[in-house]
Amino acid sequence: MMEQLEQNTTRKAPEIASSSRNERMLFVKEQWRCLFHCPSCGKCYVLRGRNPYELYADFIEGRREYMEITAEIRQNNVEKE
């Protein structure tokens, strides 16, 4: 299980210029799927009940890079703590 988490978190997001909408959607789906192991995962903590497809809609539609959105989510989470 932990090996699976490490594989998912180390995979690089596809670049908008060289990927399709479907590839970006599948990447978000893969990155944010539930691993059913909350104590070691932390994805629910990051999402805080929000839908990953809504959070990453700009990435999926090719408007903003994945890491730009991720940095914004992290910053917003820090500000709320």
DRENPA-3360 file (N, C-alpha, C; in nm, 2 decimals, always signed):
BEGIN
1 = MMEQLEQN = +0.08/-0.12/+0.00/+0.00/+0.00/+0.00/+0.09/+0.13/+0.00 ~ +0.19/+0.13/+0.09/+0.27/+0.25/+0.09/+0.35/+0.27/-0.04 ~ +0.39/+0.16/-0.09/+0.47/+0.16/-0.22/+0.38/+0.22/-0.33 ~ +0.25/+0.19/-0.33/+0.15/+0.24/-0.42/+0.14/+0.39/-0.40 ~ +0.13/+0.44/-0.28/+0.12/+0.58/-0.25/+0.24/+0.65/-0.31 ~ +0.36/+0.60/-0.28/+0.48/+0.66/-0.33/+0.49/+0.67/-0.48 ~ +0.44/+0.57/-0.55/+0.44/+0.57/-0.69/+0.35/+0.68/-0.74 ~ +0.23/+0.70/-0.68/+0.13/+0.80/-0.72/+0.18/+0.94/-0.69;
9 = TTRKAPEI = +0.25/+0.96/-0.59/+0.29/+1.10/-0.55/+0.42/+1.14/-0.62 ~ +0.49/+1.05/-0.68/+0.62/+1.08/-0.75/+0.60/+1.10/-0.90 ~ +0.49/+1.05/-0.95/+0.46/+1.07/-1.10/+0.44/+1.21/-1.13 ~ +0.51/+1.26/-1.24/+0.50/+1.40/-1.28/+0.37/+1.42/-1.36 ~ +0.31/+1.53/-1.33/+0.19/+1.57/-1.41/+0.22/+1.59/-1.55 ~ +0.13/+1.55/-1.64/+0.16/+1.58/-1.78/+0.15/+1.73/-1.81 ~ +0.24/+1.78/-1.90/+0.24/+1.92/-1.93/+0.12/+1.95/-2.02 ~ +0.06/+2.06/-2.00/-0.06/+2.10/-2.08/-0.03/+2.10/-2.23;
17 = ASSSRNER = +0.08/+2.15/-2.27/+0.11/+2.16/-2.41/+0.12/+2.03/-2.48 ~ +0.16/+1.92/-2.41/+0.18/+1.80/-2.48/+0.09/+1.69/-2.43 ~ -0.03/+1.72/-2.37/-0.12/+1.62/-2.32/-0.27/+1.66/-2.36 ~ -0.35/+1.56/-2.36/-0.49/+1.58/-2.40/-0.57/+1.60/-2.27 ~ -0.69/+1.65/-2.28/-0.78/+1.68/-2.17/-0.80/+1.54/-2.10 ~ -0.82/+1.44/-2.17/-0.84/+1.31/-2.11/-0.72/+1.26/-2.03 ~ -0.60/+1.28/-2.08/-0.48/+1.24/-2.01/-0.47/+1.32/-1.87 ~ -0.50/+1.45/-1.88/-0.50/+1.53/-1.76/-0.61/+1.49/-1.66;
25 = MLFVKEQW = -0.73/+1.46/-1.71/-0.83/+1.41/-1.62/-0.79/+1.28/-1.56 ~ -0.74/+1.19/-1.63/-0.69/+1.06/-1.57/-0.58/+1.08/-1.47 ~ -0.50/+1.18/-1.49/-0.39/+1.20/-1.40/-0.45/+1.25/-1.26 ~ -0.54/+1.34/-1.27/-0.61/+1.39/-1.15/-0.68/+1.27/-1.08 ~ -0.75/+1.19/-1.15/-0.82/+1.08/-1.10/-0.73/+0.98/-1.03 ~ -0.61/+0.96/-1.09/-0.51/+0.87/-1.03/-0.45/+0.93/-0.90 ~ -0.42/+1.06/-0.91/-0.35/+1.12/-0.80/-0.44/+1.13/-0.67 ~ -0.57/+1.15/-0.69/-0.66/+1.18/-0.58/-0.75/+1.06/-0.55;
33 = RCLFHCPS = -0.73/+0.94/-0.60/-0.81/+0.83/-0.57/-0.79/+0.79/-0.43 ~ -0.89/+0.74/-0.36/-0.88/+0.70/-0.22/-0.80/+0.57/-0.21 ~ -0.71/+0.57/-0.12/-0.63/+0.45/-0.09/-0.68/+0.37/+0.03 ~ -0.79/+0.42/+0.09/-0.85/+0.35/+0.20/-0.76/+0.33/+0.32 ~ -0.66/+0.42/+0.34/-0.57/+0.41/+0.45/-0.54/+0.55/+0.50 ~ -0.64/+0.61/+0.56/-0.63/+0.75/+0.60/-0.51/+0.78/+0.69 ~ -0.47/+0.70/+0.78/-0.36/+0.74/+0.87/-0.23/+0.77/+0.79 ~ -0.20/+0.70/+0.68/-0.08/+0.72/+0.61/-0.09/+0.80/+0.48;
41 = CGKCYVLR = -0.21/+0.83/+0.44/-0.23/+0.89/+0.31/-0.23/+1.04/+0.31 ~ -0.33/+1.10/+0.38/-0.34/+1.24/+0.40/-0.41/+1.32/+0.29 ~ -0.46/+1.25/+0.19/-0.53/+1.31/+0.08/-0.66/+1.38/+0.12 ~ -0.73/+1.32/+0.21/-0.86/+1.38/+0.26/-0.83/+1.51/+0.33 ~ -0.71/+1.51/+0.40/-0.67/+1.63/+0.48/-0.65/+1.75/+0.38 ~ -0.58/+1.72/+0.27/-0.55/+1.82/+0.17/-0.67/+1.87/+0.10 ~ -0.76/+1.77/+0.06/-0.88/+1.81/-0.01/-0.98/+1.88/+0.08 ~ -0.99/+1.85/+0.21/-1.08/+1.91/+0.30/-1.22/+1.90/+0.25;
49 = GRNPYELY = -1.26/+1.79/+0.20/-1.40/+1.77/+0.15/-1.43/+1.83/+0.01 ~ -1.33/+1.88/-0.05/-1.35/+1.94/-0.18/-1.33/+1.84/-0.29 ~ -1.39/+1.86/-0.40/-1.38/+1.76/-0.52/-1.25/+1.79/-0.59 ~ -1.17/+1.69/-0.61/-1.04/+1.72/-0.69/-1.07/+1.76/-0.83 ~ -1.17/+1.72/-0.89/-1.20/+1.76/-1.03/-1.24/+1.90/-1.04 ~ -1.30/+1.96/-0.94/-1.33/+2.10/-0.93/-1.21/+2.18/-0.90 ~ -1.13/+2.13/-0.81/-1.01/+2.20/-0.77/-0.91/+2.21/-0.89 ~ -0.90/+2.11/-0.96/-0.81/+2.10/-1.08/-0.87/+2.12/-1.21;
57 = ADFIEGRR = -0.99/+2.18/-1.22/-1.06/+2.21/-1.34/-0.98/+2.29/-1.44 ~ -0.90/+2.39/-1.39/-0.82/+2.47/-1.48/-0.71/+2.38/-1.54 ~ -0.65/+2.29/-1.47/-0.55/+2.20/-1.52/-0.62/+2.10/-1.63 ~ -0.73/+2.05/-1.59/-0.80/+1.95/-1.68/-0.83/+2.02/-1.81 ~ -0.88/+2.15/-1.81/-0.91/+2.22/-1.93/-0.80/+2.29/-2.00 ~ -0.67/+2.27/-1.94/-0.56/+2.32/-2.01/-0.53/+2.47/-1.99 ~ -0.58/+2.53/-1.88/-0.56/+2.67/-1.85/-0.44/+2.70/-1.75 ~ -0.42/+2.61/-1.66/-0.31/+2.62/-1.56/-0.24/+2.49/-1.53;
65 = EYMEITAE = -0.11/+2.50/-1.50/-0.04/+2.38/-1.47/-0.08/+2.32/-1.34 ~ -0.06/+2.19/-1.33/-0.10/+2.11/-1.21/-0.03/+2.16/-1.08 ~ +0.10/+2.18/-1.09/+0.18/+2.23/-0.97/+0.14/+2.37/-0.93 ~ +0.10/+2.45/-1.02/+0.06/+2.59/-0.98/-0.07/+2.58/-0.90 ~ -0.16/+2.50/-0.94/-0.28/+2.48/-0.86/-0.25/+2.41/-0.72 ~ -0.16/+2.31/-0.72/-0.13/+2.24/-0.60/-0.06/+2.34/-0.50 ~ +0.02/+2.42/-0.55/+0.09/+2.52/-0.46/-0.02/+2.62/-0.40 ~ -0.12/+2.66/-0.48/-0.22/+2.74/-0.43/-0.31/+2.67/-0.32;
73 = IRQNNVEK = -0.34/+2.54/-0.35/-0.42/+2.47/-0.25/-0.34/+2.46/-0.12 ~ -0.21/+2.43/-0.13/-0.13/+2.42/-0.01/-0.12/+2.55/+0.07 ~ -0.10/+2.66/+0.00/-0.10/+2.79/+0.06/-0.23/+2.82/+0.13 ~ -0.34/+2.79/+0.06/-0.47/+2.82/+0.12/-0.49/+2.73/+0.25 ~ -0.45/+2.61/+0.24/-0.46/+2.52/+0.36/-0.38/+2.57/+0.48 ~ -0.26/+2.62/+0.45/-0.17/+2.68/+0.56/-0.24/+2.80/+0.62 ~ -0.30/+2.88/+0.54/-0.36/+3.01/+0.58/-0.48/+2.98/+0.67 ~ -0.55/+2.86/+0.65/-0.67/+2.83/+0.72/-0.64/+2.76/+0.86;
81 = E = -0.51/+2.72/+0.87/-0.48/+2.65/+1.00/-0.46/+2.74/+1.11;
% end
